[in-house]
């Protein structure tokens, strides 16, 4: 009975060791998977930061372009007013000469 008990305990120990090796292998696979995911996340984080910086630069460029457009529109408006005034002056100058 004593030897049979020892043999049973030995078999159970071998079974437990086999299960532990399996669990260790599964855990190692999970660790590798998580390391890979961390690496991907780190790269994605860097890309997001780069895009954030690029977006800020594009917004600044857009702001400057809009400012230039407003300035150009203002100058255009002033030029159109000057042209209208000049046309009025030319018309007024030409009118009396035709009348006389």
TORLO-464840 format. One line per 2 residues: number of its first residue (from 1); their letters; for each residue x, y, z of N, C-alpha, C. Coordinates in steps of 0.1 Angstrom, whole numbers, plus 5000, padded with zeros to 4 digits. Layout:
N
NUM	a	X:Y:Z:X:Y:Z:X:Y:Z ~ ...;
END
This chain:
100
1	xx	5008:4988:5000:5000:5000:5000:5008:5012:5000 ~ 5020:5011:5007:5028:5023:5008:5035:5027:4995;
3	xx	5040:5017:4988:5046:5019:4975:5036:5024:4965 ~ 5024:5018:4965:5013:5022:4956:5010:5037:4958;
5	xx	5009:5041:4971:5006:5055:4975:5017:5064:4969 ~ 5030:5060:4971:5041:5068:4966:5040:5069:4950;
7	xx	5037:5058:4944:5036:5058:4929:5025:5067:4925 ~ 5013:5067:4932:5002:5076:4928:5006:5091:4930;
9	xx	5013:5093:4941:5018:5107:4944:5028:5112:4933 ~ 5037:5102:4929:5046:5105:4919:5039:5109:4905;
11	xx	5029:5101:4902:5021:5103:4890:5014:5117:4890 ~ 5009:5120:4902:5002:5133:4904:5012:5144:4902;
13	xx	5024:5142:4908:5034:5153:4907:5038:5155:4892 ~ 5040:5144:4885:5043:5145:4871:5032:5152:4863;
15	xx	5020:5149:4866:5008:5155:4860:5008:5170:4863 ~ 5011:5174:4876:5011:5188:4880:5022:5195:4873;
17	xx	5034:5189:4872:5046:5195:4865:5042:5197:4850 ~ 5036:5187:4844:5032:5189:4830:5022:5201:4828;
19	xx	5013:5201:4837:5003:5213:4836:5010:5226:4839 ~ 5020:5226:4848:5027:5238:4851:5035:5243:4838;
21	xx	5041:5233:4831:5049:5236:4819:5039:5242:4809 ~ 5028:5236:4808:5018:5241:4798:5014:5256:4802;
23	xx	5011:5258:4814:5007:5271:4819:5018:5281:4816 ~ 5031:5277:4819:5042:5285:4817:5044:5289:4802;
25	xx	5041:5280:4793:5042:5282:4779:5031:5292:4775 ~ 5019:5290:4780:5008:5299:4777:5011:5313:4782;
27	xx	5016:5314:4794:5019:5327:4799:5030:5334:4791 ~ 5040:5326:4786:5051:5332:4778:5045:5337:4765;
29	xx	5036:5329:4759:5030:5334:4747:5022:5347:4749 ~ 5015:5347:4760:5008:5360:4763:5017:5372:4765;
31	xx	5028:5369:4772:5038:5380:4774:5044:5385:4761 ~ 5047:5375:4752:5052:5379:4739:5041:5387:4731;
33	xx	5029:5383:4732:5018:5390:4725:5016:5404:4731 ~ 5017:5406:4744:5016:5419:4750:5028:5428:4747;
35	xx	5040:5422:4746:5052:5430:4742:5050:5435:4728 ~ 5045:5427:4719:5042:5431:4705:5032:5442:4705;
37	xx	5021:5440:4713:5011:5450:4713:5016:5464:4718 ~ 5025:5463:4729:5031:5475:4734:5039:5482:4724;
39	xx	5047:5474:4716:5055:5480:4705:5046:5487:4695 ~ 5035:5481:4691:5026:5487:4681:5020:5499:4687;
41	xx	5016:5499:4700:5010:5511:4706:5020:5522:4707 ~ 5032:5519:4710:5043:5529:4711:5044:5536:4697;
43	xx	5045:5528:4686:5046:5534:4673:5034:5542:4670 ~ 5022:5537:4673:5010:5545:4670:5009:5558:4678;
45	xx	5014:5557:4690:5014:5569:4699:5024:5580:4692 ~ 5035:5575:4687:5045:5585:4681:5038:5590:4668;
47	xx	5031:5582:4661:5024:5587:4649:5014:5597:4652 ~ 5006:5595:4663:4996:5604:4667:5002:5618:4671;
49	xx	5013:5617:4678:5020:5629:4682:5025:5637:4669 ~ 5031:5630:4660:5035:5636:4647:5024:5643:4640;
51	xx	5012:5636:4639:5001:5641:4633:4995:5653:4640 ~ 4996:5653:4653:4992:5664:4661:5000:5677:4658;
53	xx	5013:5675:4657:5022:5686:4654:5020:5691:4640 ~ 5018:5681:4630:5016:5685:4616:5003:5693:4615;
55	xx	4993:5688:4622:4979:5695:4622:4981:5709:4627 ~ 4988:5711:4638:4990:5724:4644:4997:5733:4633;
57	xx	5007:5728:4626:5014:5736:4616:5005:5739:4604 ~ 4996:5730:4600:4987:5732:4590:4976:5743:4594;
59	xx	4972:5742:4606:4962:5752:4611:4968:5766:4611 ~ 4981:5767:4615:4988:5780:4615:4989:5785:4600;
61	xx	4993:5776:4591:4994:5780:4577:4981:5784:4571 ~ 4970:5777:4575:4957:5781:4571:4953:5795:4576;
63	xx	4956:5797:4589:4953:5810:4595:4960:5821:4587 ~ 4973:5819:4584:4981:5829:4577:4975:5832:4563;
65	xx	4971:5821:4556:4965:5822:4543:4952:5830:4544 ~ 4944:5826:4553:4931:5834:4555:4934:5849:4558;
67	xx	4944:5851:4566:4947:5865:4568:4952:5873:4556 ~ 4960:5866:4548:4964:5872:4535:4952:5874:4526;
69	xx	4943:5864:4526:4931:5866:4517:4923:5878:4521 ~ 4921:5880:4534:4914:5891:4539:4920:5904:4535;
71	xx	4934:5904:4537:4941:5916:4533:4940:5919:4518 ~ 4941:5909:4510:4939:5910:4495:4925:5915:4492;
73	xx	4915:5910:4499:4901:5914:4496:4900:5929:4500 ~ 4906:5933:4511:4905:5947:4516:4912:5956:4505;
75	xx	4924:5952:4500:4931:5960:4490:4923:5961:4477 ~ 4917:5949:4474:4908:5949:4462:4897:5958:4463;
77	xx	4890:5958:4474:4879:5967:4477:4883:5982:4475 ~ 4894:5985:4482:4900:5999:4481:4903:6003:4466;
79	xx	4909:5993:4459:4912:5996:4445:4899:5998:4437 ~ 4889:5990:4439:4876:5992:4432:4870:6005:4435;
81	xx	4871:6010:4448:4866:6023:4452:4874:6034:4444 ~ 4887:6033:4444:4895:6043:4437:4892:6043:4422;
83	xx	4890:6031:4416:4886:6030:4402:4873:6037:4399 ~ 4863:6035:4408:4850:6041:4407:4851:6056:4408;
85	xx	4859:6061:4418:4862:6075:4419:4868:6081:4407 ~ 4878:6074:4402:4885:6079:4390:4876:6080:4378;
87	xx	4867:6069:4377:4857:6069:4366:4848:6081:4367 ~ 4844:6084:4380:4835:6096:4382:4842:6109:4378;
89	xx	4855:6110:4382:4862:6122:4379:4864:6123:4364 ~ 4867:6112:4357:4869:6113:4342:4856:6117:4336;
91	xx	4845:6111:4341:4831:6114:4335:4828:6129:4337 ~ 4831:6134:4349:4829:6148:4352:4837:6157:4344;
93	xx	4850:6153:4342:4859:6161:4333:4854:6161:4319 ~ 4850:6149:4314:4846:6148:4301:4832:6154:4298;
95	xx	4823:6155:4307:4810:6161:4305:4810:6175:4301 ~ 4817:6184:4308:4817:6198:4304:4823:6200:4291;
97	xx	4834:6192:4287:4840:6194:4274:4831:6191:4263 ~ 4822:6181:4265:4812:6178:4255:4801:6188:4254;
99	xx	4798:6194:4265:4787:6204:4265:4792:6217:4259 ~ 4805:6220:4260:4809:6233:4255:4812:6233:4240;
END
